[in-house]
């Protein structure tokens, strides 16, 4: 059984909870749709745990900021966190992140961080049958932090949601299981206060943790994915 994770964002407590839940359900393979780093305070610990678990990672935009040496131009807050994460990652973890795949395609199944038009940084916030590239009947995408699954006839779109920073109004860590052509969505309670405590211990501004207990963005916004 395959567990599909996404948008861990340096939240170790959430990652530990998801891996334990997935294993308890029988998962023995793991793929992450990217963004291991960013936002929360434990990037090194998350990379090490993913390596130990043999997780395959697809390159997310936050991962790319780290591995390319560039940074986020949309947000000074995000850029500052990336600068902090660069000081916390070991050479081993940096090398592992650098080996992340731009996408994974297996027959008619496509897995990306963003979307089919831009695997790194496309936000798929609305979906219909035209979102599937030619030859693709199953599309997994992350990036929006919104857990969502919908079938268009024989085609399936799934966003497993965010492990470490859900933005769909549910603060529980999110992931999906893909098995025998079927996808199931799962939510897992985790110790949010532990994550926030580490952020405060490591000098992060309190507002950066504001959205975690609400399952929202830092500014409090709750997001959705719409079917057109």
C-alpha positions in Angstrom: 0.0 0.0 0.0 1.2 3.5 -0.9 0.9 6.5 1.4 1.0 9.8 -0.4 2.1 12.8 1.8 2.6 16.4 0.9 3.5 19.8 2.3 5.2 18.6 5.5 6.8 22.0 6.0 9.2 21.0 8.8 6.5 19.9 11.2 8.0 16.8 12.9 5.2 16.0 15.2 2.7 15.9 12.3 5.0 13.8 10.2 5.6 11.3 13.0 1.8 11.0 13.5 1.1 10.5 9.8 3.8 7.9 9.3 2.6 5.9 12.3 -1.0 6.0 11.1 -0.1 5.0 7.6 2.0 2.1 8.8 -0.8 1.0 11.1 -3.1 0.8 8.1 -0.6 -1.4 6.2 1.4 1.1 4.1 4.9 0.1 3.3 5.7 2.6 0.5 5.7 6.4 0.8 5.8 9.3 -1.7 5.9 12.9 -0.7 4.6 15.5 -3.2 7.1 18.0 -2.0 7.7 20.9 0.4 9.4 19.1 3.2 10.8 22.4 4.4 9.4 25.9 5.0 7.1 27.5 7.6 7.7 25.3 10.7 11.0 24.8 12.7 12.3 21.3 12.2 13.5 20.8 8.6 16.5 18.7 9.5 14.5 16.3 11.7 11.9 15.9 9.0 14.5 15.2 6.3 16.2 12.6 8.5 13.0 10.8 9.3 11.9 10.7 5.6 15.3 9.3 4.7 15.0 6.6 7.3 11.6 5.7 6.0 12.8 5.5 2.4 10.4 8.2 1.3 10.7 9.4 -2.3 10.3 13.1 -2.6 9.0 15.2 -5.4 10.5 18.7 -5.6 8.3 21.4 -4.0 8.8 25.1 -4.4 10.1 25.5 -0.9 12.5 22.6 -1.4 13.6 24.3 -4.6 14.4 27.5 -2.7 16.8 25.5 -0.6 18.4 23.4 -3.3 18.8 26.2 -5.9 20.1 28.8 -3.5 17.4 31.1 -4.7 14.5 32.3 -2.5 10.9 33.2 -2.4 10.1 36.6 -4.1 6.4 36.5 -3.1 6.9 36.8 0.7 9.6 38.2 2.9 8.3 36.0 5.7 8.8 32.8 3.6 12.2 34.0 2.5 13.3 34.6 6.1 12.2 31.1 7.1 14.1 29.5 4.2 17.2 31.4 5.2 16.8 30.0 8.7 16.3 26.5 7.3 19.6 26.7 5.3 21.4 27.0 8.7 19.6 24.0 10.1 20.0 21.4 7.3 23.0 19.0 7.3 24.9 18.3 4.1 23.2 14.9 4.0 19.7 16.3 4.2 20.6 19.0 1.6 21.9 16.3 -0.8 18.7 14.2 -0.3 16.5 17.2 -1.0 18.6 17.9 -4.1 17.8 14.4 -5.5 14.1 15.1 -5.4 12.3 14.3 -8.6 10.5 17.1 -10.6 7.5 14.7 -11.0 6.7 11.0 -11.0 4.8 9.4 -13.9 3.9 5.8 -13.9 1.7 4.8 -16.9 -1.4 6.9 -16.7 -0.7 8.1 -13.1 1.0 11.6 -12.7 2.3 13.0 -9.4 3.4 16.6 -9.0 3.8 19.2 -6.3 2.0 22.0 -8.1 0.1 21.0 -11.3 0.5 19.5 -14.7 1.3 22.9 -16.3 3.9 23.8 -13.8 4.9 20.8 -11.6 6.8 23.1 -9.2 4.5 26.0 -8.6 1.0 25.8 -10.1 -1.8 26.2 -7.6 -4.7 23.9 -8.7 -7.6 25.6 -6.9 -10.3 24.6 -9.5 -10.6 21.3 -11.2 -12.5 19.8 -14.1 -11.8 17.1 -16.7 -9.5 19.5 -18.6 -6.9 19.4 -15.8 -5.7 16.0 -16.9 -2.9 16.0 -19.5 -3.2 13.6 -22.4 -2.7 10.0 -21.4 -3.2 10.8 -17.6 -6.2 9.4 -15.8 -5.0 9.8 -12.2 -3.5 13.1 -11.0 -2.0 13.7 -7.6 -1.0 17.3 -6.7 -0.2 19.2 -3.5 0.8 22.8 -2.9 -2.6 24.2 -1.9 -2.7 22.4 1.5 -6.3 21.4 0.9 -7.3 17.8 1.1 -9.6 16.9 -1.8 -10.5 14.0 -4.1 -12.9 14.0 -7.0 -13.7 11.7 -9.9 -14.5 12.8 -13.4 -15.8 9.6 -14.9 -12.8 7.3 -15.1 -10.4 10.1 -14.2 -9.3 10.8 -10.6 -7.8 14.0 -9.1 -6.5 13.9 -5.6 -4.8 16.4 -3.3 -3.7 14.5 -0.2 -3.7 17.7 1.8 -0.9 19.0 4.0 0.9 17.0 6.7 2.3 20.0 8.4 0.2 23.1 7.7 -3.4 22.2 6.7 -5.3 25.2 5.3 -8.8 23.6 4.8 -10.2 24.4 8.2 -9.2 21.1 9.7 -6.0 21.3 11.8 -5.3 17.6 11.7 -2.5 16.3 9.6 -3.6 15.1 6.2 -2.5 12.4 3.8 -3.9 9.8 1.3 -3.5 6.1 0.6 -3.5 4.8 -3.0 -4.2 1.1 -3.3 -5.7 -1.1 -6.0 -6.8 1.9 -8.0 -8.6 3.5 -5.1 -7.7 6.5 -3.0 -8.8 7.1 0.6 -8.2 10.3 2.5 -7.1 10.3 6.1 -6.7 12.9 8.9 -4.5 12.4 12.0 -4.5 14.2 15.3 -1.0 15.4 16.3 0.6 17.4 19.1 0.2 21.0 17.7 1.4 22.6 20.9 4.7 20.6 20.6 5.2 22.0 17.1 4.5 25.5 18.3 6.8 25.1 21.3 9.7 24.2 19.1 9.0 27.2 16.9 9.1 29.5 19.9 12.3 27.9 21.3 14.0 28.4 18.0 13.1 32.1 17.8 10.2 32.1 15.3 7.7 34.9 15.6 4.5 33.9 17.3 2.3 34.9 14.4 3.9 32.2 12.2 2.2 29.5 14.3 -1.2 31.3 14.4 -2.9 29.2 11.7 -1.9 25.7 13.0 -4.7 25.3 15.6 -7.3 26.5 13.1 -6.1 24.6 10.0 -5.6 27.9 8.3 -3.0 30.1 6.6 -0.9 32.3 8.8 -3.3 35.2 8.1 -6.3 33.0 9.1 -7.6 32.3 5.6 -9.2 28.9 4.9 -8.8 27.6 1.4 -10.9 25.3 -0.8 -10.6 23.5 -4.1 -13.6 23.9 -6.4 -15.1 21.6 -9.1 -15.9 23.6 -12.2 
